Amino acid sequence: MSVIEVAGNKLPDPAILFALLLALVWAVSWAMSGLVFNEIDPRTGQAIQVKNLLAPTALTDFTAKMVNIFVTFPPLGVVLVAMLGLGVAEYTGFINAGLRKILAITPRVLLTPVLVAVGVLSHVAVDAGYVLVIPLGAVIFYAAGRHPLAGIAAAFAGVSGGFSATFFVPSSLDPLLAGLTQVAARLSSDPAAASLVINPLNNYYFTTASTLLVVLIGWFLTDKVIEPRLNRTTPVDGDPAGLPKMDALQANEIKGLRWAGIAMLASLALLVFSFMPEGSAWRSPDTRELTHSSAPLMQSIVALIFIFFLIPGVVYGYVAGTAKSHRDIVKGMSHAMSGMGYYIVMAFFCAQFIYAFGQSNLGALVAIKGALWLKEMAFPMGVTLTGIVLLTGMVNLFVGSASAKWALIGAVMVPMLMELGVSPDMTQAAYRVGDSSTNIITPLLPYFPLIIVFCRKYVQSTGIGTLIALMLPYSLALLTLWTMFLLGFWALDIPLGIGSTYTYPAPA
């Protein structure tokens, strides 16, 4: 464990990592631009050639396009727009009160599965689960006479171990990963990939079904393995007077939740009513289908996430008294944007790297060579997909950001597997399994130190090793069973999500 921690801490920040990779792409493109390759580029019908990005015309072209490369980077606008609505819902207290309400009415026997499920649900507010659900998990377990660290472990397993699961409601991670997948898919040497559109809900059925798997794993391990071991080996020695208590919902919060729920249901009913008619403007103008990539409904997923959290957030704020005027609503959006500064910086360098990687033809060369090697090795597709999961899980121990990892891995994996007939949707799903499974055992997770602080309120000797040992059974179980779950989806040909396929090109 100490080796992983030391090695991981020596890696540069993801933003700087992308800058270094950009410099590496420039250097490699210069070094390989004179080499001759036998592999044929399907886009030109000629032998593939690496372009020298350090040539004067290439450098001036890059600087001229730098701003446009950044502002047209697909994940950028997607994430920022979604966060505007989620920011209001979080700032006014709607998400906080909703999670507390769910946990407060839970029967004791269902405490663990509901806590894990609420951890998964908290993804709609991005990081709210880390700062809200995990400490509340300890509080409600302690109040119920159970070991508080078991509550933290169960909540952590839901929030971070089940990061790629979705509890019916899409999270901001869905359009973020889909945007990066689309960018990576267009690096393919197939000319048709240049116009490929990835649906933000391309893994929605799989990730929703995965919620049940994550909950069952968390429930079994917490109640049958983790808590019995904690009761034997780890006594609670925190100051009883300083241990937190779960506050009951106040009258204004209950009233706010009621009216916010009504507003959300009314908005949903209005949407359903508007897209049901055959002539609905939400439908594809060509096929009249709702789930076709050209349908305005599918193209409006991010805008709908914004609206469906903005409306109840505003209603809750005014009814509960947490928002006095429109200025508080704007303040909530501003607060959300202030927390996105780091992401914007990372997105800038990520966009430049991905653009340069595509222009150099290195991605196409790696994809073609990798596909040819995989064909020669003749690995079963199940083995190849399992390899993607394991590779992602390993990289996750050193690079904490889900988007940073996918930008790095996806730029190679997506076009390479497209050459073998595997759809970007399937590759993305395999990535999500590996990414989530090892989140809970990497000290490089930004919230890892915070969770140790939560644990020390109850067990003062808690350290990094304590938390890793606590979460390792969850990580191994998720990595194994979730991979099998994905392979089961593939074997039974169950759709991964809306507009998704298993093969590339997609069947007619």
VEXLOMI-994583 format. One record per residue (C-alpha): z negated, y, x negated. Coordinates in steps of 0.2 Angstrom, whole numbers, plus 5000, padded with zeros to 4 digits. Last residue first. Example, Ala and Ser with C-alpha at 12.3 -4.5 7.8 and 13.67 -1.06 7.14 Angstrom:
2
496449954932
496149784938
end
This chain:
508
519849955143
518549875131
517849995119
518650005102
517349955096
516149835104
514449835111
514849965124
513850115131
514350235145
512550235152
511450125142
511249965132
512249865145
511649685146
512849575137
511749425137
511849395118
511749585115
510249615126
509349465118
509749535101
508849695106
507349595112
507349485096
507249655086
505849715097
504949555094
504949555075
504849735071
503549775085
502449625080
502449675062
502049865066
500749815078
499849705066
499949835052
499149975063
497249945058
497649895040
498650065039
497250155047
495950085035
497050105020
497250295024
495350315025
494050295038
492250305031
491550415045
491950305059
491850395076
492450575071
493250495056
494550415067
495250585074
495350645056
496350495051
497450535065
497750705058
498150635041
499550525049
500350675059
501650715046
502150525044
502250505026
500650395026
501850255034
501050125044
501350185062
503150235060
503650055054
504249995071
504950155078
506350175065
506849995064
507049985083
507950155084
509250095070
509749945080
510050045095
511150165085
512150025079
512449965096
512950135103
514050165088
515050005093
515349855082
517149805079
516949775061
517749935056
516550015068
515149935058
515650045043
515850205053
514050185060
513250125045
513750255032
513450425041
512150335051
510950295036
510750475030
510850565047
509850435055
508450455042
508450645044
508350635063
506950515063
505950615050
504750515039
505750475024
504850345013
504150215024
505550245036
506850185023
506050015024
506150005043
507950065043
508449925031
507549795042
508349855058
510049865050
509849695043
509449625060
511149695066
512049605052
511149435055
511549445074
513349485069
513449315060
513849345042
515549315036
515349355018
517149405017
517049505033
515449595027
516349635011
517849705020
516749805031
515849875016
517449925007
518150005023
516550105027
516150155009
517950225007
517850315024
516150385019
516850435002
518250525010
517650695003
517850785019
516650675028
515350685015
515550875014
515350895033
513850775033
512950865018
513251045026
512550985043
511050905035
510751065025
510751175040
509851045051
508351045039
508151225040
508251215059
507051075060
505751175050
505851325062
505751215077
503851255080
504251445083
505551385096
504151305107
503051455106
504551565110
504851465126
503051475131
503051665128
504551675139
503551595153
502051705149
503151865150
503751805167
502051835174
500251775175
500551595168
498951485167
498451525184
498551345191
499851405204
500851515192
500851395177
501151235188
502751315196
503451375179
503151205171
503851115186
505451215185
505651215166
505451025164
506850975176
507951125170
507851085152
508150905154
509550945166
510351055152
510250915140
511050795152
512450915157
513950825149
513450665159
513450765175
515050855171
515950685170
517050675155
515950535147
516150435163
514450395172
514750495188
516450415191
517850515200
519050445187
519950595182
518950745187
517350655182
515950685195
514750825195
515950925206
515650805220
517150745230
516450575232
514850645239
513250585230
513150715216
512350855226
511150755236
510450675220
510250845212
509350915227
508250765227
507850785209
507450975211
506350935227
505450795217
505050915203
504451055214
503350935224
502650875207
502351055202
501451095218
500250945216
499950975198
499551155200
498251115214
497450985203
497451105188
496651245199
495351125205
494851075188
495350915180
493950815172
493650845154
493650695143
492150695131
492050725113
490850655100
489750785092
488150735100
488450555096
488650595077
489950465071
489350295065
490350175076
490250005068
491749925060
491749745056
491349635071
491749765085
493349815075
493949635074
493749605093
494649775096
496149735085
496549555090
496449515109
496249685117
497249795106
498549655101
498849605119
499049775126
500049855112
501249705113
501349715132
501649905132
502949895119
503949765128
503849855145
504450015136
505849925129
506649915146
506850105146
507450095128
508849965132
509350055149
509450225140
510350175124
511950275128
511050415137
511650555126
513450485129
514350475112
516050565113
517550495102
518950625099
519050595080
518650415082
520450375088
521150405071
520150255064
519550305046
517750335054
516850495049
516950535068
515650395071
514450495060
514550655070
514450555086
512950465080
512050625075
512350695092
511750535100
510150545089
509750715095
510250685113
509050535115
507650615104
507350755117
506650625129
507450535144
506250505158
506150325164
504750285151
505750295135
505550185120
506150245103
504450315098
503550155103
502650135087
502350325087
501650365104
501250195111
500550115095
499550275092
498850265109
498350085106
497650115089
496650275094
495850175109
495450035097
494650165086
493550215100
492750045102
492350015121
490950075131
492150155144
491750335138
492150275120
493850205126
494150365136
493850475121
494750375108
496350375119
496050555122
496250585103
497950495103
498550565119
498350755115
498850795097
499950655093
500650635111
501150815112
502350795097
504050785107
503550835125
504650705133
503850585120
502250585130
502850445141
502750315127
500950365124
500650365143
501250185142
500050135128
498550215138
499150125154
499149955145
497449985137
496550055152
497149925165
495549835166
494549995167
495550055182
496650215178
496350365189
495850475174
497250425162
498650475174
497750645178
497450675159
499350655156
499850765170
498650905165
499250915147
501150905153
500851045165
499751155153
500751315154
501351295136
501851115138
502951135153
503651295145
504051215129
504851065137
506151185145
506551275129
506451115119
507951045128
509051195123
508451185105
508750995103
510551005110
511051165101
510651085084
511150905087
513050945088
513251045071
514351195078
513151325072
513051245054
514851205051
515351375057
514151465045
514851355030
516651375034
517151505022
516051425009
516851255011
518651325010
518151414994
517451254986
518951154992
520251274985
519351284968
519151094966
517351044966
517650944983
518850824974
519550714988
519350524987
520950434990
521350295002
522950205000
524250255013
524450225032
523750395034
522350375047
522250185043
521750225025
522250075015
521149995002
522049974985
521050114977
521650234963
520350334954
520650524950
519550594963
518050474958
517150594947
517450744957
516950664973
515450594964
514850764959
515150854975
514350704985
512850724973
512650904976
512650874995
511350734992
510250864983
510350984997
510050845009
508450795000
507950974999
507850975018
507050805018
505650865007
505750784990
505250604987
503650584975
502550564990
503450404995
503250324978
501350354978
501150304996
502250144994
501350094978
499650124986
500050005000
end
